[in-house]
């Protein structure tokens, strides 16, 4: 079996196997903190740092961890990085830390992070594990940002604190700021992602047919 390329790692982590859009992992922070786009970015970047650190450490020590205790060991590694991120955010990003609150420690039990440690970092090199951590973290951050932006625009008529809907006479639907609105917004976003993926698959399926048709045309002319 051929070794996975860096390009495939990035594509899978960011989009093809996106932790939210493809696997529906990390629902707790996704639905809990994405009342604004900034909150989504903050939680996403915190998760990215933990993902990167955990992947690198797991890849470095994978040959020394007995298989019987690998999952508890991974959780200890993840919890260590979560503690570092929590303390750093409390020191330098205190306002955002207060908003995210309990959701920062809950990164420890985020299935997306533990899943990458078990499925990828424990089987690949440090370099590839680092790339996977960054790509998966960016994909998770992107998903949190998109949902947060949609909820902020529809629920408050703002984005990053700037009023963007007053010119159109739009009246915010406050329900989108509440948890039920998060489910509704996520459903429409997933529908859009599925539509985009189907369009990509159709376009990819047409390319070989077009190449064969052009080749046959050249043969006829010759």
C-alpha positions in Angstrom: 0.0 0.0 0.0 1.4 3.4 -1.0 2.3 5.9 1.7 -0.1 8.8 2.1 1.2 12.1 0.8 1.3 15.4 2.6 -1.2 16.8 0.2 -3.7 14.0 0.9 -3.2 14.5 4.7 -4.1 18.2 4.3 -7.1 17.5 2.1 -8.4 14.8 4.4 -7.9 16.8 7.6 -9.3 20.0 6.3 -12.2 18.9 4.1 -12.6 15.3 3.0 -12.7 13.9 6.5 -13.5 17.1 8.3 -14.1 16.4 12.0 -17.5 18.2 11.8 -18.7 18.2 8.3 -17.8 14.6 7.5 -17.6 12.9 10.9 -19.8 15.0 13.2 -17.3 14.9 16.0 -16.8 17.6 18.6 -20.5 18.5 18.8 -20.3 19.7 22.4 -18.1 22.8 21.7 -19.5 23.1 18.2 -23.0 23.8 19.5 -22.1 25.3 22.8 -19.6 28.1 22.0 -20.4 29.1 18.4 -22.7 32.0 19.3 -20.3 34.3 17.5 -17.6 33.8 14.9 -14.9 35.0 17.2 -15.8 32.4 19.9 -15.6 29.7 17.2 -12.2 30.8 16.1 -10.9 30.9 19.7 -12.1 27.4 20.5 -10.9 26.1 17.1 -7.4 27.5 17.6 -7.2 26.1 21.1 -8.2 22.7 19.8 -5.6 23.1 17.0 -2.8 23.6 19.5 -3.9 20.6 21.5 -4.2 18.5 18.3 -0.7 19.5 17.1 0.9 18.9 20.4 -0.8 15.6 21.1 -0.1 14.2 17.6 3.6 15.1 17.8 4.1 13.6 21.3 2.1 10.4 20.5 4.1 9.9 17.3 7.4 10.4 19.2 6.5 7.9 22.0 4.3 5.4 20.1 6.8 2.6 20.1 7.3 2.9 23.9 3.6 2.7 24.9 2.2 -0.8 25.5 -1.0 -1.3 23.4 -2.9 -2.2 26.6 -2.6 1.3 28.0 -2.3 3.3 24.9 -5.8 5.1 25.2 -5.2 6.2 28.8 -1.7 7.3 27.8 -3.1 9.4 24.9 -5.7 11.0 27.2 -2.9 12.0 29.7 -1.0 13.6 26.8 -4.1 15.4 25.6 -5.0 16.6 29.1 -1.5 18.0 29.6 -1.7 20.2 26.5 -5.3 21.2 27.4 -4.0 22.4 30.8 -1.2 24.4 29.1 -3.7 26.0 26.7 -6.2 26.7 29.5 -3.5 28.5 31.6 -2.2 30.5 28.7 -5.6 31.6 27.6 -6.4 32.6 31.2 -3.2 34.7 31.4 -3.2 36.4 28.0 -6.8 36.0 26.6 -8.7 36.3 29.8 -11.9 37.8 28.2 -12.2 34.9 25.7 -11.2 32.4 28.4 -14.2 33.6 30.5 -16.6 33.2 27.5 -15.4 29.7 26.6 -15.3 28.7 30.2 -15.8 25.0 30.8 -15.6 24.1 27.1 -11.8 24.5 27.2 -11.2 21.6 29.8 -13.7 19.6 27.8 -11.3 19.5 24.9 -9.7 16.6 26.7 -12.7 14.4 25.8 -13.1 15.7 22.2 -13.3 12.5 20.1 -11.7 14.2 17.2 -8.5 14.7 19.1 -8.3 11.3 20.6 -9.3 9.8 17.3 -6.4 11.4 15.4 -4.0 10.2 18.1 -5.2 6.7 17.8 -5.9 6.5 14.1 -3.0 8.5 12.7 -0.3 9.7 15.1 0.2 6.2 16.6 0.9 4.9 13.1 2.9 7.6 11.3 6.0 9.7 11.6 6.3 12.9 13.7 6.3 15.1 10.6 3.2 13.6 9.0 1.5 13.6 12.4 2.2 17.3 12.8 0.8 18.0 9.4 -2.3 16.0 10.2 -2.8 17.9 13.5 -2.5 21.2 11.8 -4.9 20.2 8.9 -7.4 18.7 11.2 -7.3 21.6 13.6 -7.7 24.1 10.8 -10.7 22.1 9.5 -12.3 22.1 12.9 -11.6 25.8 13.3 -13.1 26.5 9.9 -16.3 24.5 10.8 -16.6 26.4 14.1 -16.1 29.7 12.4 -18.7 29.0 9.7 -21.3 28.0 12.2 -20.5 30.9 14.5 -20.6 33.4 11.7 -24.0 32.1 10.4 -25.5 32.2 13.9 -24.1 35.6 14.7 -25.4 37.1 11.4 -28.8 35.5 11.6 -29.2 35.8 15.4 -27.7 39.3 15.9 -27.3 40.9 12.5 -23.5 41.3 13.2 -20.2 39.7 12.4 -17.1 40.3 14.6 -19.2 43.0 16.3 -19.9 45.0 13.1 -23.5 45.5 12.1 -23.9 44.1 8.6 -27.6 43.6 8.2 -29.2 46.9 9.2 -29.1 48.3 5.7 -31.5 45.6 4.4 -34.1 46.0 7.1 -33.3 42.5 8.4 -34.6 41.6 11.8 -32.4 39.2 13.7 -33.9 35.8 14.6 -32.7 35.5 18.2 -33.4 31.7 18.1 -30.2 31.2 16.2 -28.2 32.4 19.2 -29.8 29.6 21.3 -28.9 25.9 21.2 -31.9 24.9 19.0 -30.7 27.5 16.5 -27.3 25.9 16.5 -28.9 22.6 15.4 -30.9 24.2 12.7 -27.9 26.2 11.3 -25.7 23.2 11.4 -28.3 21.2 9.5 -28.4 23.7 6.7 -24.6 24.0 6.6 -24.3 20.2 6.3 -26.8 20.2 3.5 -24.6 22.8 1.7 -21.5 20.8 2.3 -23.2 17.6 0.9 -24.3 19.6 -2.2 -20.8 20.9 -2.8 -19.3 17.4 -2.4 -21.8 15.9 -4.9 -20.9 18.7 -7.4 -17.2 17.9 -7.0 -17.8 14.2 -7.5 -19.9 14.8 -10.7 -17.2 17.1 -12.0 -14.5 14.5 -11.3 -16.5 11.8 -13.0 -17.0 13.9 -16.1 -13.2 14.5 -16.6 -12.3 10.9 -17.7 -15.2 10.9 -20.1 -14.1 14.1 -21.7 -10.6 12.9 -22.0 -11.7 9.6 -23.7 -14.0 11.6 -26.0 -11.2 14.0 -27.0 -8.8 11.0 -27.5 -11.4 9.2 -29.8 -11.8 12.5 -31.8 -8.1 12.7 -32.3 -8.0 9.1 -33.5 -10.7 9.7 -36.0 -9.0 12.7 -37.4 -5.7 10.8 -37.7 
